[in-house]
Every structure is written in structure tokens, then in C-alpha cells.
Amino acid sequence: MENFGSWSVLTTNFLFVLYLAVGGVTFSSILHLVNGKWRFQVRHLACSLSVLFPIAGILLLILLANGNATFAWLGEANHDPEHHLPGWHNYTFLVARQIIGFLLIWGLYRTFIKYQAASEVDTSYAAQRRFRNIALMIPFVYVLYATMVAWDFEMTQMPGWHSASYGFYHFQSAFHMFLGFFAVLLYSLYRSGKLAISIEPHIFNYMAQFMLGMTILWTYLYFTQYLIMWYGRLPDDMIRFHGMMDNDLAPLWWTFLTLKFIIPFCTLAITPNRHNPVVVTLVGCSIVLGWWIERYTWISGSVDPQYYHIPMSSITDIMFTVGVLVVAWIAVKWGMTRQGLIRG
């Protein structure tokens, strides 16, 4: 497991790309279900991030193919045949459910995008109802799929450790990250003048309100796991928290708390800041960076400190991250240009 830290970086990058692809359609479906009038200005831009699904799929296959490096518990189980693990840790079952789940959600999200486009041409009651029914499915599927991802890539990395709220904590945090990233993306396109159809400035106020609400919810979920385990005096459950909060990962732990709660809440709670696109964009950057650190901390913190390192402290970490980001950016730019959302 000497390279587990670097593989944790790749796992974190996979989750980043995955939740950008998933988040765009989920965001669009939520805006449709609540009848948000501003959805017409942003929904195609959000859904264009689904072009990242193939990249996420390739990263998923790489991680699954390198089982011992991705899942620390698998190496221990192979080394010690008598080492007991629950059925959820069956590796064949893990690979099958991850691949099948990924293909199913990709297919459903493509269907949503198809019906969304059709609803703009066919305004009949039947067409609108079909689109609404697909939109209703998206949040439920997102919760189920993201919970499975949370358990496989984070919660069960330390066998025997569990939290009843971890799935919620994980997928809500991922959606929080998407909102931050999308705010940054919107501002970048808005300022560049490359948008085929410009968005109105008040959109950033709506994004800021959404981000503030998700910040408060994330903070609740952040503390609820720790509080129950600490107050209940559950040493077997607290061991993972102590491993992250008291060892080499402690600076990362407190850093992502600052980036995901203190900065967003203290900034967006002030009304004028929510109407300032530059401020909203900077808060979005804070949330995205905090989320990346958060994911790495939970993944690498599941093993003994000798097997991980501070991220980006090796050339491998940097190559993994830069490579994924460059490919993802090229794909998103190509997808937006192809759909006529930005000028080439």
C-alpha cells in the first residue's frame, strides 16, 4: 500500500469528474421540478457537463482494475485468507455494482437530456408530462447511486467503520461542490463574452442563495456524524475521526472545514455579497477546493498514516491531477461548442 496516497488522489479526481457529470443533470431536474424560471438560462450549460461521463467511466475502470491500490482492505484480505469481511466487500460484487450502476445512471441522464430538448419543440401535454416523469426520477436515482459510491470509495475503506448518515453527507457535499464549480464556470463564460446567449447578472444571486443553503446543510451533516459518535462514547467509530483530526491529515481536515463552511457562510450571509458575481465566484472556488481536500482526507485517512502523504507532494499526484483536468476541460469546451452554447 506504499502508493495508496497517490491512488487516493486519482480516486478523488474520479469523484470530481463523476459528480460534475452527474451534478449538471441533477441540478437541471431540481430546477425543473421546483419550476425555477431561471432554469431556461442555465440548464443547457449545466447538462453539457454530461460530456464528462466517458472520462469518469475510464477512470472508474482504472481504479477497479487496480483493486489493491484503490481499496486498501482488499490487499489485507488477499494477504490473510482468514480475514473476515462482510458480503458488501466481495470484490466481484463491488466491480459489478459499480459498472452496472454507472451505466444505468448514464443512460437515464442521457434520456433526461433527450426529453428536455424535445420538450422545447413539442409543447403538448403528453410531451411535457413525459419530461416531468423523467425529471422526477433523477433525484431519487442520484441519491441511490451516490450512496453506493460513498460506501464503496469512502465509508467502507476502513472495514468495520460505518455511519448511518455517511451516504447523505457524501452526496450532499458533492452537490455543494457542483454548485460552486458551476458558479465559477458561469462567471468565466459570462466574462469571456463567448456565451452564444448571455445570462442575466441576477443568476449569480440565485446561485449564491443555493450555495448558502447547501453550505448550512453540509455543516449540519459534517457535525452530526462526529457528535453522535463522540457523545455516545463509541471508540471504534471515533478512531477514524482521530486518525484524520490528530495525525498528519489534521491540517487538511481543518482546511476543508474553513473552505466549505467558514468562508462560504460568513461571506454569503451578507446580502450585498450575494449580488456580487466576483465574490460569488471566489466562494465557489473555495467550495470546490475544500471539497477536493475533503474527499482526499476521508479516502486516505482510512489507512495507517505510513501509507498516505500530503496530496500534490509528489510528481505522480500532480501528473494525475493535471492530466485529468486538462482532458476534462477539453471535453467540456468541445461539448459546449458542439451544442452551440459557446462561440468557437
Number of C-alpha atoms within 10 A of each C-alpha: 18 11 13 21 29 27 25 27 26 24 23 24 21 21 21 21 23 24 23 27 26 25 25 24 28 26 21 24 27 16 18 20 12 9 10 11 9 15 18 13 14 18 19 19 23 25 25 24 26 25 19 22 22 16 17 23 18 12 20 20 13 15 20 19 12 11 15 18 20 25 27 21 22 19 14 13 15 11 10 10 8 8 10 10 13 8 9 12 18 11 14 9 11 15 18 12 16 18 14 11 18 18 14 14 18 18 11 17 27 16 15 25 22 12 20 24 13 15 19 11 10 12 11 10 10 11 16 16 13 16 22 18 12 18 26 15 15 21 16 11 17 19 16 16 19 21 20 19 20 20 17 18 18 23 22 20 24 17 15 11 14 16 16 8 13 19 21 18 22 24 23 20 23 25 21 25 29 27 24 28 20 24 25 22 15 22 18 14 15 17 10 9 12 15 20 14 13 16 17 10 13 14 18 23 19 15 22 30 17 14 27 22 15 22 23 15 16 23 17 12 17 18 11 15 19 15 12 14 17 14 8 11 11 11 12 11 19 18 14 17 20 14 18 22 17 11 13 16 23 16 14 19 22 14 17 22 18 16 22 29 23 14 16 26 20 11 19 23 14 10 12 11 17 22 20 16 22 15 18 26 23 16 27 28 21 21 29 24 18 22 24 18 20 22 24 25 27 22 26 29 29 25 21 10 15 11 16 23 19 17 19 15 11 12 10 16 19 15 13 17 17 13 11 19 15 10 12 20 13 11 19 18 17 16 19 22 17 13 12 13 18 19 14 12
